[in-house]
Amino acid sequence: MGDNMDKIVLLIIFFIMLIVLFLILYKPFGGVPNKDDFKKYLKRSSIIRNEKFINTAIDRKYVDLYSNRTTNKGVKPRDKFLVKRFSYVSSYDKDDVLITWFGHSTILIQMSGLNILIDPMFSFVSSPIFIGPKRFSDLPCCIDGLPDIDVVIVTHDHYDHLDYDSIKELDKKTSRFIVPLGIEKDLEKFGVDRSKIINMAWWEEVHILGLTIGCTPSRHYSGRFKLDDGKSLYSSFIFSDSYNTIFYSGDTGYGDHFNEIGKKYDIDFSMLDSGQYNVKSHGYHMFPEEAVRASIDLKSNLSMPVHWGTFVLSNHSFDDPVNRFVMKAKEDCVNYMMPKIGQTVSIKDYKSYQDEWWKNIK
């Protein structure tokens, strides 16, 4: 009996070691900063505790805005989701900004003659393996159909924002990646040369060919597998030139950071986390009404809801985020636009993209 028990214990230890090795060696899981990295991060970030980035601003008291659900539609549509085939627009006025939403949080910004791609997620499944949330809206194009990208931005390390296969393909099309602290380790594990990566802490800025890129706060968390929980920073970002300042919230709960960002920057257009919310994750994602409130805090001239329309990561109806965002924006006199996936639009012409196309999808 004793020998059998010893064998069982050894087998359990063996399988645990195999699992740990798999987590460490499997490239899509990414890399993990070491103690020396955190010594450097501590000089740049004030939210590190015991070698982890901590969301210190979570308010556990919340209003249950989830009960504001506006439709009884399913978490994904029965109909074909409306997607425009992406066609690159290479020419635009120097004082303009072009935006293309690829669904969820993947966005192409064209400003100052630069192509900036945010949170590139072009895979069918949001997971490091074949099991996981599957895309319910088509892609407007594959990565081969994109122009050369001047800057790839990653806001945090979750699979629906940092996708291994997408990064591997984009590595051939871009000369630089800009990421929050710690995510450089993921990119290096993916095979990206360290010389192409700029890591940033909150309130740091870099200047690239006339464009200022600022890393700004968000209220979220990080981790791709249990061994790396909290090991990288999560951020929002600012993009500013002589004519416009654009804000992207990344994944975030509502907080006073929007007021702080709005005091530092004069924001012309903001793209705000408005989907995949529920009452349990309220510290990490905004309800759509809060996203509108964030737009007001930011003093943003124009806003757009993102983080919806592609993956089922919560239990709200697929169009609940945009319905509620638009209803609240109208109520509070906030300028908004909501183009279709794949549509390239000018922020100057935002009133042309206010038709409520999602209401025709069942």
N, C-alpha and C positions, 0 to 999 in steps of 0.2 A: 504493500500500500504506500509505504514511504517513498520507494523508488518511483512509482507512478506519479506521485504528487510532485516530486522533484522534476520529472520530465515535463509535467504540465506547466510548472513555474518557468522552466527554461524555455519552453515553447512560447509562453506569453511574453517573456523578456525578449525573445528573438523577434517576435512580430512587432512589439513596440519599437524595437531598434530599427526594423525595416520601415515602419511608418515614419519615424523621425528622420531617417535618411532620405526617404522620399520627399518629405516636406522641405528638407534642406537642399536637396540636389535638383529637384524638378524645376526647371527654369521659369515656367509661367507663374510660380508662386513668388518669384522675385527674391531680392536680397535683403539683408538686415544690417543696419549700422552697428558698429562695434563701440566699445567703451571710448576709444580715442575719438571716434566721430562725435559722440555725445559731448565730450569735453569741448570740442569746437562749437557744437550747436549751442551749448550753454552760454557762450559769449554772444550769441545772436538772438536767442529766444528766451522769453521769461515764463513760458508755460510748460517747462520740462520738470517732471518729478520722477525721481528714481529711474532715469533713462527712459522716460515715456513722455509723449506729448499728451497733455491732459486738457479736456474741455472743461475749464474751470467756471464757465459762465452758464451752465445749464440751470434753468429754473424749473424745478419739479412741479411747481404750481402752474397750471395751465387752464385755459378755457377750452372746453371740448368743442372746437369748431368743426370737428369731424361730422357732427350731426347736421351740418349745413348741406349735406349731399343734395345735388340738384337733379340727378337723373337716376333711373333704375336700370341703366344699361350695365352690361357685364364688365369685368375687369379688362377684357380685350374685346374688340369689335367682332361681330359676325360678318359684317360687310368687309370688302376690300378697303383698306385705309388709303386715304388720298395722298399720293406721293408724286411730285414732279421730277422728271428726269433732269439731273443736274447738267447745266451747260455753263461753262466758265465764262464770266464776263471780264475781259482783260482791261477794259478802258472805262474810267469813271472820273468825275471831277475831283480835283485834289482836296476840296473841302468836304467831300462826301465820304460815307462809309457804307460798304455793302456787307450784308449779312446773309449767310446761307445756313439754315438749320437742317441738320441731317437726321433729326430725331433724337429723343432723349436729351443728352447734353453735348452732343458733338456739333460744333459750330465752326464755320469758316468766317473769319473777319477779314475784310479787305480794306485797308486804310494806309495812307502814306506810301502807296505803291507796294505794300507788303502783304503777303498771305500768311495769316495766323490761324492755325488749327487748334481748337480747344477740345480736350478730353476725347481723343479719337477712339471711337468704338465702332468698328466695321465688321465685327464677327457676328455670326448668327446666334450664338449662345453667350450669355454673360456669365462666364464661368471658366476656370482653368482647365476643366475637362468637358466632355460632351454633354454631361448632365447639368442642367441649370435653366434659368429663365431664358426662353426663346423669343427672338424678335417677332413681333406681330405686324410690323409695318416694313415694307420693302426698303432697301437702301436706294437712294437716288443715283448712286454710282459706286463702283468699287474704288479702291485706293489708286489703281492705275489710271482712273479717269480724273483724278485730281491734278491741279497744276503743281509745279514745284512749290514747296512750303518753306517759307522763310523761318518761321518759328512754330514749334509744337509746344503747346502748354498742357500740362497735366495738373489738375487741381488737388487730387488726392489719389490714394492707391487702391480704391475699391474696383472690382472687376468691370463694373459698368462704366468706368472712367479711365482705367489704365488696363489696356488689353494687350496681351503679349503679341499675338499675331499682327495686330494693327501697328504696333511699335516697330516690329521687325520689318514690315513692309515700308513704313514711313522713314525708316533709317536711311533708305536709298534716295529719298526725295527731299530731305531737309538737312540743313547744316547745323541746326541748334535746337536743343530741347531746354525748356525752362520749367523747373519743378520746385515744389516746396522741399524743405530740408528732409533728407532721408530717402526721398524717392530716387535720387541719383543711384542708390544702391540697387534698386529694382532694375533701372535701365541698364546699368553695367552688367547685371546678371543676364539680362536679355541679349547682351552682345553689343550695346551701343558704346562707342568710344567715349571715355571720360572727357576728352577735350571738347566734345560737342554738347556737354551738359552744364547748365548753370543752375545751381540750387539757391533758393532764396528763403529768407525768414520774413515774417510780417513787417511791413513798412519799409522794406528794402526796395530799391529801384535799380533797373538797368536801362541803358540807352542804346538802342539799335537803329542805326540809319535814320535818325530823326524821330523815332518813336520811343516814348518812355513806357516801360512796362513795370508796374508796381505790384508787389505781392502784398495783399491785404488780408485782414482776419476773416475767419468764418467760425461757425460753431458746429463742429462735426466730430469725427473720430477716424482712426485709421486701422488697417490690419487686413492682410490677405489670407492669413492662416494663424492659428492660435499662437505660434511662436513669435509672431511679429506684431501683436496687438500694441498700438500706440507708438510704434517705432518710427513713424514718419509724420510730418506736419500736413495739415489740410488748410486750404487757402482759397480766398477769392482773388481776383486779379483786376487791375486797371490798365487800360491801354490809352495813351494820350499823345496827340500830336498838336500842331499849331492851331488846329481847327476843332477837334472833337476829343472828348474823353468818354471812353466806353468802359462799362463795369460788367463783370461776370461774377456771380455770387458763389459759384461752386455749390456743393451740397452744404446746407447750413440750417440751423435753427434760427429763429428770430432773436435779435439781441441788440444791445446798444452799440455794437460795432458798426451798424449802418449809419448811425448819427456821426460817429467818429470819422468814417470814410467820407461822408457827405461834407464834413467841415474841411477836410484836407483837399478834396478834389471837386471841381465843378463838372458834374456828370451830365452828359447829353443823352446817353442811352444806357439802359441797364437790362441785363438778362438774368432772371431770378428763379431760383429753385422753387417750384410750385407743385411738385408731384411726388408720389411715393411716400406720402405722409400717413401716419396713423397716431393714435393717442399715445402709444407706447414709445414711439420714436420722435416725440415732439421736440425733444432737445436737439435733434439732428436734422430735421426737415421742417420747413414752414408749411402751414396751411396756406392756401391761395390768398386768403384775406390778409394774412401776415405779409405775404410777398408784396401786395399792394402797399401795405403800411411801410414796408422797407423801402419801396420806391419813393414814398413821400419823405421818409427820413433822409434818404440819399439826396433829395432835391433833384431827382432825375427828371429830365424833360420828357422822356419817352421810355416805356418799359415793355418787356415781353416775357411771358412765362415759359420756362423750359423744364426739363427733367420729367417729361411725360411723352406719351404717344409711341412708345417703342417696346418697353419691357414691363412685365407685371412684377412689381416688387412690393406691392402693398395690396389692400383689398378694396380700394375705391374704384368706382367705374372709370373706364379709360378716359372719358371726356370731363370728368368732374373737375380736374385741376383748371382747365382752360375756361370752363363755364363759370366757375366761381371767381377766377381771377378777373375775367371780363366784366362780370356783374358788379364786383366791388370797384373796379377801375372806373366804370361809368358812374357809380354812386359817388365816388370821391373825386370825380373830374380829373382822373389821371390819364394822360395820353398813353395809348398802347397800340401795339400791332401784333398780329398773329399770322405770319405767312404759313403756307403749307410746307411740309417736309420737302426739301430739295429746291425750293424757290429762292432765287437770289434777289434780294430787295434792297432798296436804298432807304436809309433812315430819314432822308428828306421827304420821301414819298409815303410815309407810314400810313396815311389815311386810305391809301389804296389797298391796304391789307388788314381790313377790319371786318370783312364779311365772315360770318360765323359758319364756315364750311364744315366744321366737325359735327354740327347738329344734323346733317344729312346722313351721317354714318350710324348704323344700328349695331 
